[in-house]
């Protein structure tokens, strides 16, 4: 979860703090608090902070307006202005700017110690961060060490999660851009904050370059509603040129099977990343035959199947610069129609027949039979998930 401006300022109820503008922005998320006394200092903001200023670097109302504009432009969530010897009052232009940008602006009298304000804000944020860290750590332990219940049972129970609930995992792979680890961390924070307005009993956290969402004790309808809203928030959080892949695993019977839902969700992302699955398909239940293949935990079984079906074709293509594998895939997609295969690949039917004969020689399979085509179709699917 994430903490909002409203929640943070609520901790300061006894310090005579007053909201003077930007009341429609109270739901903005907060990650930290900084003293900002100059336009140059505002460049150090990373986004979602509360900025606190005494106005020591300002000499006029226009200076304060410019400082507030800089603070807003660098991603702060709110500003607290210490009214006193440097700033007598917050003028209307500053209030108008904050109102028009839904940027909360608070004032506190000079007698209030800013150190106390910052201490309270920091404590509230670190407490929230600790809860987020504990839930993320516990769920990671469930996923990667499911048999070691001592690593997560008590921690999750303290956070309000039951081991006997049903759980569903969604995995998001953002498209590559810059520092992927930091990108995933920021995206997880943003999604967690956005989703908490309408949902509870969930956790969103980053693991390496991916974002993981865990839904606790959700019905099928609730899962689909959560995923729909999650995707809408993803589109808002990502830039226009950024894409993503999302997969949702099966709902487990207990927390001990959470790793299965996680692996299923990742399998959906992997297939979509390799363009072997319609991007509109999100749920593991929509995978068809792939559902059986990705549930095989022994990689040697898949490797052996590939070796005895598609590998001879791939080896021949690599050695001779041919495209037998592509031809085979097209042929199977057209249910064994030589004419439709030739039409799609823009070659003569005799060329297709020659290549199919070569495939028969390499595999020992009669492509005119349903059984052989099924074996090769499965072989191609196995290759897609290896």
BASEDREN-945089 format. One record per residue (C-alpha): residue number from 1; x negated, y negated, z. Coordinates in nm, 3 decimals, m for minus. Example, Ala and Ser with C-alpha at 12.3 -4.5 7.8 and 13.67 -1.06 7.14 Angstrom:
<nodes>
+-----+---------+---------+---------+
! seq !      px !      py !      pz !
+-----+---------+---------+---------+
!   1 !  m1.230 !   0.450 !   0.780 !
!   2 !  m1.367 !   0.106 !   0.714 !
+-----+---------+---------+---------+
</nodes>
This chain:
<nodes>
+-----+---------+---------+---------+
! seq !      px !      py !      pz !
+-----+---------+---------+---------+
!   1 !   0.000 !   0.000 !   0.000 !
!   2 !  m0.097 !  m0.368 !  m0.015 !
!   3 !  m0.027 !  m0.667 !   0.208 !
!   4 !   0.165 !  m0.972 !   0.084 !
!   5 !   0.124 !  m1.345 !   0.154 !
!   6 !   0.452 !  m1.341 !   0.345 !
!   7 !   0.341 !  m1.054 !   0.564 !
!   8 !   0.001 !  m1.209 !   0.632 !
!   9 !   0.138 !  m1.553 !   0.720 !
!  10 !   0.392 !  m1.388 !   0.945 !
!  11 !   0.099 !  m1.295 !   1.171 !
!  12 !   0.029 !  m1.668 !   1.219 !
!  13 !   0.376 !  m1.756 !   1.352 !
!  14 !   0.238 !  m1.914 !   1.672 !
!  15 !  m0.022 !  m2.135 !   1.503 !
!  16 !   0.208 !  m2.411 !   1.372 !
!  17 !   0.156 !  m2.318 !   1.006 !
!  18 !   0.408 !  m2.464 !   0.759 !
!  19 !   0.496 !  m2.371 !   0.401 !
!  20 !   0.525 !  m2.693 !   0.197 !
!  21 !   0.543 !  m2.556 !  m0.160 !
!  22 !   0.543 !  m2.239 !  m0.374 !
!  23 !   0.807 !  m2.047 !  m0.179 !
!  24 !   0.877 !  m1.819 !  m0.477 !
!  25 !   0.525 !  m1.673 !  m0.464 !
!  26 !   0.536 !  m1.520 !  m0.117 !
!  27 !   0.524 !  m1.166 !  m0.258 !
!  28 !   0.177 !  m1.217 !  m0.405 !
!  29 !  m0.073 !  m0.952 !  m0.285 !
!  30 !  m0.367 !  m1.047 !  m0.063 !
!  31 !  m0.708 !  m0.879 !  m0.052 !
!  32 !  m0.915 !  m1.125 !   0.155 !
!  33 !  m0.953 !  m1.484 !   0.280 !
!  34 !  m1.217 !  m1.744 !   0.184 !
!  35 !  m1.314 !  m2.098 !   0.283 !
!  36 !  m1.315 !  m2.305 !  m0.038 !
!  37 !  m1.433 !  m2.664 !  m0.010 !
!  38 !  m1.530 !  m2.739 !  m0.369 !
!  39 !  m1.437 !  m2.660 !  m0.726 !
!  40 !  m1.769 !  m2.480 !  m0.768 !
!  41 !  m1.701 !  m2.258 !  m0.466 !
!  42 !  m1.368 !  m2.148 !  m0.615 !
!  43 !  m1.562 !  m1.963 !  m0.884 !
!  44 !  m1.655 !  m1.704 !  m0.624 !
!  45 !  m1.293 !  m1.596 !  m0.587 !
!  46 !  m1.230 !  m1.251 !  m0.734 !
!  47 !  m0.850 !  m1.264 !  m0.723 !
!  48 !  m0.568 !  m1.217 !  m0.470 !
!  49 !  m0.741 !  m1.404 !  m0.187 !
!  50 !  m0.598 !  m1.669 !   0.048 !
!  51 !  m0.808 !  m1.984 !   0.013 !
!  52 !  m0.852 !  m2.207 !   0.316 !
!  53 !  m0.976 !  m2.567 !   0.286 !
!  54 !  m1.031 !  m2.871 !   0.509 !
!  55 !  m1.073 !  m3.096 !   0.208 !
!  56 !  m1.416 !  m3.205 !   0.323 !
!  57 !  m1.526 !  m3.233 !  m0.039 !
!  58 !  m1.230 !  m3.446 !  m0.150 !
!  59 !  m1.197 !  m3.825 !  m0.148 !
!  60 !  m0.848 !  m3.868 !  m0.297 !
!  61 !  m0.518 !  m3.693 !  m0.366 !
!  62 !  m0.628 !  m3.626 !  m0.722 !
!  63 !  m0.938 !  m3.448 !  m0.591 !
!  64 !  m0.721 !  m3.221 !  m0.380 !
!  65 !  m0.492 !  m3.149 !  m0.675 !
!  66 !  m0.790 !  m3.058 !  m0.890 !
!  67 !  m0.925 !  m2.829 !  m0.614 !
!  68 !  m0.589 !  m2.653 !  m0.575 !
!  69 !  m0.569 !  m2.610 !  m0.953 !
!  70 !  m0.916 !  m2.454 !  m0.959 !
!  71 !  m0.826 !  m2.222 !  m0.671 !
!  72 !  m0.512 !  m2.111 !  m0.853 !
!  73 !  m0.692 !  m2.066 !  m1.186 !
!  74 !  m0.944 !  m1.834 !  m1.019 !
!  75 !  m0.675 !  m1.594 !  m0.902 !
!  76 !  m0.604 !  m1.690 !  m0.541 !
!  77 !  m0.269 !  m1.582 !  m0.399 !
!  78 !  m0.214 !  m1.882 !  m0.169 !
!  79 !  m0.386 !  m2.185 !  m0.022 !
!  80 !  m0.393 !  m2.308 !   0.339 !
!  81 !  m0.479 !  m2.678 !   0.380 !
!  82 !  m0.610 !  m2.804 !   0.711 !
!  83 !  m0.453 !  m3.150 !   0.754 !
!  84 !  m0.674 !  m3.390 !   0.947 !
!  85 !  m0.960 !  m3.635 !   0.894 !
!  86 !  m1.033 !  m3.526 !   0.536 !
!  87 !  m0.678 !  m3.466 !   0.411 !
!  88 !  m0.415 !  m3.686 !   0.572 !
!  89 !  m0.125 !  m3.517 !   0.392 !
!  90 !  m0.044 !  m3.303 !   0.091 !
!  91 !   0.084 !  m3.536 !  m0.180 !
!  92 !   0.378 !  m3.466 !  m0.410 !
!  93 !   0.166 !  m3.383 !  m0.721 !
!  94 !   0.004 !  m3.094 !  m0.530 !
!  95 !   0.343 !  m2.969 !  m0.412 !
!  96 !   0.487 !  m2.999 !  m0.761 !
!  97 !   0.198 !  m2.799 !  m0.906 !
!  98 !   0.237 !  m2.525 !  m0.644 !
!  99 !   0.615 !  m2.508 !  m0.690 !
! 100 !   0.588 !  m2.490 !  m1.069 !
! 101 !   0.333 !  m2.206 !  m1.046 !
! 102 !   0.494 !  m2.019 !  m0.754 !
! 103 !   0.170 !  m2.071 !  m0.565 !
! 104 !   0.229 !  m2.077 !  m0.186 !
! 105 !   0.078 !  m2.382 !  m0.019 !
! 106 !   0.061 !  m2.401 !   0.359 !
! 107 !  m0.056 !  m2.676 !   0.594 !
! 108 !  m0.189 !  m2.647 !   0.949 !
! 109 !  m0.275 !  m2.934 !   1.182 !
! 110 !  m0.638 !  m3.013 !   1.262 !
! 111 !  m0.600 !  m2.894 !   1.621 !
! 112 !  m0.550 !  m2.536 !   1.499 !
! 113 !  m0.883 !  m2.356 !   1.478 !
! 114 !  m0.940 !  m2.220 !   1.128 !
! 115 !  m1.163 !  m1.951 !   1.274 !
! 116 !  m0.858 !  m1.809 !   1.453 !
! 117 !  m0.651 !  m1.817 !   1.134 !
! 118 !  m0.921 !  m1.637 !   0.940 !
! 119 !  m0.972 !  m1.382 !   1.219 !
! 120 !  m0.602 !  m1.292 !   1.222 !
! 121 !  m0.586 !  m1.269 !   0.842 !
! 122 !  m0.899 !  m1.055 !   0.823 !
! 123 !  m0.769 !  m0.822 !   1.094 !
! 124 !  m0.434 !  m0.776 !   0.916 !
! 125 !  m0.605 !  m0.702 !   0.584 !
! 126 !  m0.860 !  m0.461 !   0.731 !
! 127 !  m0.585 !  m0.278 !   0.922 !
! 128 !  m0.389 !  m0.237 !   0.599 !
! 129 !  m0.705 !  m0.134 !   0.414 !
! 130 !  m0.780 !   0.126 !   0.680 !
! 131 !  m0.435 !   0.283 !   0.636 !
! 132 !  m0.483 !   0.287 !   0.259 !
! 133 !  m0.827 !   0.441 !   0.295 !
! 134 !  m0.701 !   0.707 !   0.536 !
! 135 !  m0.411 !   0.810 !   0.312 !
! 136 !  m0.632 !   0.816 !   0.001 !
! 137 !  m0.899 !   1.022 !   0.180 !
! 138 !  m0.641 !   1.265 !   0.316 !
! 139 !  m0.477 !   1.321 !  m0.023 !
! 140 !  m0.817 !   1.364 !  m0.190 !
! 141 !  m0.897 !   1.632 !   0.068 !
! 142 !  m0.566 !   1.803 !  m0.009 !
! 143 !  m0.650 !   1.804 !  m0.380 !
! 144 !  m1.010 !   1.919 !  m0.358 !
! 145 !  m1.011 !   2.123 !  m0.034 !
! 146 !  m0.655 !   2.261 !  m0.010 !
! 147 !  m0.755 !   2.555 !   0.212 !
! 148 !  m0.915 !   2.330 !   0.474 !
! 149 !  m0.596 !   2.196 !   0.628 !
! 150 !  m0.785 !   2.045 !   0.922 !
! 151 !  m0.916 !   1.781 !   0.678 !
! 152 !  m0.573 !   1.637 !   0.605 !
! 153 !  m0.282 !   1.774 !   0.810 !
! 154 !  m0.320 !   1.556 !   1.119 !
! 155 !  m0.418 !   1.245 !   0.922 !
! 156 !  m0.115 !   1.267 !   0.693 !
! 157 !   0.115 !   1.343 !   0.984 !
! 158 !  m0.004 !   1.027 !   1.158 !
! 159 !   0.077 !   0.836 !   0.840 !
! 160 !   0.430 !   0.979 !   0.827 !
! 161 !   0.384 !   1.259 !   0.572 !
! 162 !   0.502 !   1.616 !   0.638 !
! 163 !   0.303 !   1.917 !   0.520 !
! 164 !   0.628 !   2.094 !   0.432 !
! 165 !   0.758 !   1.827 !   0.197 !
! 166 !   0.753 !   1.870 !  m0.180 !
! 167 !   0.490 !   1.658 !  m0.358 !
! 168 !   0.444 !   1.537 !  m0.716 !
! 169 !   0.125 !   1.393 !  m0.863 !
! 170 !   0.085 !   1.149 !  m1.151 !
! 171 !  m0.254 !   1.070 !  m1.303 !
! 172 !  m0.337 !   0.761 !  m1.509 !
! 173 !  m0.639 !   0.731 !  m1.737 !
! 174 !  m0.689 !   0.365 !  m1.835 !
! 175 !  m0.866 !   0.307 !  m2.165 !
! 176 !  m1.237 !   0.243 !  m2.135 !
! 177 !  m1.324 !  m0.120 !  m2.064 !
! 178 !  m1.621 !  m0.250 !  m1.869 !
! 179 !  m1.674 !  m0.111 !  m1.521 !
! 180 !  m1.429 !   0.179 !  m1.519 !
! 181 !  m1.466 !   0.253 !  m1.148 !
! 182 !  m1.388 !  m0.104 !  m1.049 !
! 183 !  m1.110 !  m0.122 !  m1.308 !
! 184 !  m0.941 !   0.187 !  m1.163 !
! 185 !  m0.975 !   0.052 !  m0.809 !
! 186 !  m0.815 !  m0.282 !  m0.898 !
! 187 !  m0.540 !  m0.114 !  m1.099 !
! 188 !  m0.458 !   0.120 !  m0.810 !
! 189 !  m0.429 !  m0.175 !  m0.573 !
! 190 !  m0.202 !  m0.367 !  m0.811 !
! 191 !   0.026 !  m0.069 !  m0.879 !
! 192 !   0.049 !   0.018 !  m0.510 !
! 193 !   0.157 !  m0.335 !  m0.429 !
! 194 !   0.407 !  m0.356 !  m0.716 !
! 195 !   0.570 !  m0.022 !  m0.641 !
! 196 !   0.613 !  m0.071 !  m0.267 !
! 197 !   0.893 !  m0.322 !  m0.324 !
! 198 !   1.128 !  m0.045 !  m0.441 !
! 199 !   0.977 !   0.281 !  m0.314 !
! 200 !   0.838 !   0.439 !  m0.001 !
! 201 !   0.671 !   0.775 !   0.081 !
! 202 !   0.407 !   0.737 !  m0.188 !
! 203 !   0.036 !   0.662 !  m0.220 !
! 204 !  m0.159 !   0.516 !  m0.512 !
! 205 !  m0.537 !   0.530 !  m0.509 !
! 206 !  m0.834 !   0.551 !  m0.744 !
! 207 !  m1.061 !   0.850 !  m0.790 !
! 208 !  m1.364 !   0.779 !  m1.008 !
! 209 !  m1.222 !   0.633 !  m1.334 !
! 210 !  m0.863 !   0.745 !  m1.286 !
! 211 !  m0.563 !   0.629 !  m1.082 !
! 212 !  m0.369 !   0.888 !  m0.884 !
! 213 !  m0.013 !   0.846 !  m0.755 !
! 214 !   0.134 !   1.092 !  m0.504 !
! 215 !   0.511 !   1.101 !  m0.448 !
! 216 !   0.629 !   1.264 !  m0.125 !
! 217 !   0.964 !   1.442 !  m0.097 !
! 218 !   1.107 !   1.293 !  m0.419 !
! 219 !   1.395 !   1.449 !  m0.614 !
! 220 !   1.362 !   1.499 !  m0.990 !
! 221 !   1.564 !   1.183 !  m1.048 !
! 222 !   1.348 !   0.984 !  m0.806 !
! 223 !   1.029 !   1.109 !  m0.973 !
! 224 !   1.152 !   1.001 !  m1.317 !
! 225 !   1.263 !   0.662 !  m1.183 !
! 226 !   0.926 !   0.612 !  m1.011 !
! 227 !   0.732 !   0.703 !  m1.326 !
! 228 !   0.946 !   0.476 !  m1.543 !
! 229 !   0.882 !   0.181 !  m1.311 !
! 230 !   0.515 !   0.275 !  m1.280 !
! 231 !   0.475 !   0.257 !  m1.658 !
! 232 !   0.651 !  m0.080 !  m1.672 !
! 233 !   0.415 !  m0.217 !  m1.407 !
! 234 !   0.119 !  m0.065 !  m1.593 !
! 235 !   0.208 !  m0.259 !  m1.906 !
! 236 !   0.216 !  m0.581 !  m1.703 !
! 237 !  m0.112 !  m0.504 !  m1.526 !
! 238 !  m0.306 !  m0.417 !  m1.841 !
! 239 !  m0.411 !  m0.656 !  m2.114 !
! 240 !  m0.252 !  m0.635 !  m2.459 !
! 241 !  m0.548 !  m0.444 !  m2.603 !
! 242 !  m0.571 !  m0.198 !  m2.314 !
! 243 !  m0.408 !   0.141 !  m2.338 !
! 244 !  m0.368 !   0.429 !  m2.100 !
! 245 !  m0.268 !   0.792 !  m2.074 !
! 246 !  m0.038 !   0.917 !  m1.800 !
! 247 !   0.053 !   1.270 !  m1.698 !
! 248 !   0.286 !   1.405 !  m1.430 !
! 249 !   0.247 !   1.749 !  m1.276 !
! 250 !   0.514 !   1.980 !  m1.140 !
! 251 !   0.666 !   1.914 !  m0.800 !
! 252 !   0.501 !   2.145 !  m0.547 !
! 253 !   0.673 !   2.348 !  m0.276 !
! 254 !   0.436 !   2.222 !  m0.008 !
! 255 !   0.135 !   1.998 !   0.030 !
! 256 !  m0.105 !   2.292 !   0.001 !
! 257 !  m0.022 !   2.319 !  m0.370 !
! 258 !  m0.085 !   1.952 !  m0.440 !
! 259 !  m0.402 !   2.035 !  m0.633 !
! 260 !  m0.194 !   2.227 !  m0.889 !
! 261 !   0.024 !   1.926 !  m0.963 !
! 262 !  m0.290 !   1.711 !  m0.990 !
! 263 !  m0.459 !   1.948 !  m1.237 !
! 264 !  m0.141 !   1.972 !  m1.443 !
! 265 !  m0.117 !   1.593 !  m1.461 !
! 266 !  m0.480 !   1.570 !  m1.572 !
! 267 !  m0.418 !   1.834 !  m1.839 !
! 268 !  m0.140 !   1.618 !  m1.986 !
! 269 !  m0.379 !   1.318 !  m1.995 !
! 270 !  m0.652 !   1.529 !  m2.157 !
! 271 !  m0.422 !   1.653 !  m2.433 !
! 272 !  m0.295 !   1.301 !  m2.500 !
! 273 !  m0.648 !   1.161 !  m2.504 !
! 274 !  m0.747 !   1.416 !  m2.768 !
! 275 !  m0.432 !   1.335 !  m2.971 !
! 276 !  m0.294 !   1.685 !  m2.931 !
! 277 !   0.023 !   1.570 !  m2.757 !
! 278 !   0.289 !   1.314 !  m2.836 !
! 279 !   0.210 !   1.005 !  m2.630 !
! 280 !   0.575 !   0.979 !  m2.527 !
! 281 !   0.550 !   1.311 !  m2.344 !
! 282 !   0.453 !   1.246 !  m1.985 !
! 283 !   0.564 !   1.547 !  m1.783 !
! 284 !   0.388 !   1.881 !  m1.757 !
! 285 !   0.727 !   2.047 !  m1.813 !
! 286 !   0.722 !   1.908 !  m2.170 !
! 287 !   0.402 !   2.088 !  m2.274 !
! 288 !   0.560 !   2.402 !  m2.418 !
! 289 !   0.303 !   2.681 !  m2.468 !
! 290 !   0.031 !   2.456 !  m2.328 !
! 291 !   0.194 !   2.505 !  m1.986 !
! 292 !   0.081 !   2.867 !  m1.988 !
! 293 !  m0.267 !   2.792 !  m2.114 !
! 294 !  m0.355 !   2.512 !  m1.871 !
! 295 !  m0.239 !   2.728 !  m1.579 !
! 296 !  m0.512 !   2.984 !  m1.654 !
! 297 !  m0.773 !   2.909 !  m1.389 !
! 298 !  m1.042 !   3.145 !  m1.518 !
! 299 !  m1.228 !   2.961 !  m1.799 !
! 300 !  m1.382 !   3.286 !  m1.921 !
! 301 !  m1.036 !   3.406 !  m2.030 !
! 302 !  m0.987 !   3.099 !  m2.247 !
! 303 !  m1.342 !   3.111 !  m2.380 !
! 304 !  m1.306 !   3.477 !  m2.477 !
! 305 !  m0.978 !   3.408 !  m2.658 !
! 306 !  m1.134 !   3.120 !  m2.851 !
! 307 !  m1.440 !   3.332 !  m2.942 !
! 308 !  m1.217 !   3.598 !  m3.097 !
! 309 !  m0.990 !   3.365 !  m3.294 !
! 310 !  m1.111 !   3.017 !  m3.391 !
! 311 !  m1.483 !   3.017 !  m3.312 !
! 312 !  m1.588 !   3.209 !  m3.629 !
! 313 !  m1.404 !   2.947 !  m3.836 !
! 314 !  m1.561 !   2.654 !  m3.649 !
! 315 !  m1.906 !   2.810 !  m3.679 !
! 316 !  m1.861 !   2.855 !  m4.054 !
! 317 !  m1.744 !   2.493 !  m4.093 !
! 318 !  m2.047 !   2.360 !  m3.906 !
! 319 !  m2.289 !   2.574 !  m4.103 !
! 320 !  m2.142 !   2.501 !  m4.446 !
! 321 !  m1.982 !   2.157 !  m4.414 !
! 322 !  m1.635 !   2.294 !  m4.490 !
! 323 !  m1.293 !   2.215 !  m4.342 !
! 324 !  m1.139 !   2.559 !  m4.295 !
! 325 !  m1.025 !   2.471 !  m3.943 !
! 326 !  m0.840 !   2.162 !  m4.063 !
! 327 !  m0.682 !   2.360 !  m4.344 !
! 328 !  m0.573 !   2.633 !  m4.103 !
! 329 !  m0.417 !   2.384 !  m3.863 !
! 330 !  m0.224 !   2.218 !  m4.143 !
! 331 !  m0.114 !   2.558 !  m4.280 !
! 332 !   0.016 !   2.665 !  m3.937 !
! 333 !   0.192 !   2.332 !  m3.884 !
! 334 !   0.382 !   2.397 !  m4.207 !
! 335 !   0.487 !   2.747 !  m4.096 !
! 336 !   0.265 !   2.919 !  m4.349 !
! 337 !   0.374 !   2.720 !  m4.655 !
! 338 !   0.086 !   2.697 !  m4.904 !
! 339 !   0.271 !   2.437 !  m5.114 !
! 340 !   0.338 !   2.200 !  m4.821 !
! 341 !  m0.021 !   2.243 !  m4.698 !
! 342 !  m0.158 !   2.158 !  m5.043 !
! 343 !   0.072 !   1.855 !  m5.069 !
! 344 !  m0.040 !   1.715 !  m4.733 !
! 345 !  m0.410 !   1.769 !  m4.803 !
! 346 !  m0.382 !   1.647 !  m5.166 !
! 347 !  m0.546 !   1.958 !  m5.314 !
! 348 !  m0.441 !   2.233 !  m5.556 !
! 349 !  m0.259 !   2.539 !  m5.419 !
! 350 !  m0.540 !   2.762 !  m5.546 !
! 351 !  m0.783 !   2.571 !  m5.323 !
! 352 !  m0.564 !   2.642 !  m5.020 !
! 353 !  m0.535 !   3.011 !  m5.114 !
! 354 !  m0.913 !   3.035 !  m5.149 !
! 355 !  m0.966 !   2.884 !  m4.804 !
! 356 !  m0.703 !   3.105 !  m4.646 !
! 357 !  m0.874 !   3.410 !  m4.793 !
! 358 !  m1.202 !   3.296 !  m4.637 !
! 359 !  m1.025 !   3.259 !  m4.301 !
! 360 !  m0.894 !   3.615 !  m4.335 !
! 361 !  m1.247 !   3.740 !  m4.393 !
! 362 !  m1.385 !   3.552 !  m4.092 !
! 363 !  m1.112 !   3.651 !  m3.846 !
! 364 !  m0.995 !   3.987 !  m3.982 !
! 365 !  m0.636 !   3.864 !  m3.949 !
! 366 !  m0.361 !   3.880 !  m4.209 !
! 367 !  m0.222 !   3.527 !  m4.214 !
! 368 !   0.100 !   3.637 !  m4.379 !
! 369 !   0.214 !   3.800 !  m4.052 !
! 370 !   0.383 !   3.616 !  m3.768 !
! 371 !   0.159 !   3.787 !  m3.514 !
! 372 !  m0.163 !   3.664 !  m3.678 !
! 373 !  m0.034 !   3.309 !  m3.714 !
! 374 !   0.067 !   3.308 !  m3.349 !
! 375 !  m0.279 !   3.427 !  m3.243 !
! 376 !  m0.449 !   3.154 !  m3.444 !
! 377 !  m0.204 !   2.885 !  m3.327 !
! 378 !  m0.278 !   2.984 !  m2.969 !
! 379 !  m0.651 !   2.983 !  m3.047 !
! 380 !  m0.633 !   2.626 !  m3.173 !
! 381 !  m0.442 !   2.523 !  m2.859 !
! 382 !  m0.703 !   2.691 !  m2.641 !
! 383 !  m0.974 !   2.493 !  m2.821 !
! 384 !  m0.782 !   2.173 !  m2.749 !
! 385 !  m0.795 !   2.227 !  m2.373 !
! 386 !  m1.150 !   2.364 !  m2.344 !
+-----+---------+---------+---------+
</nodes>
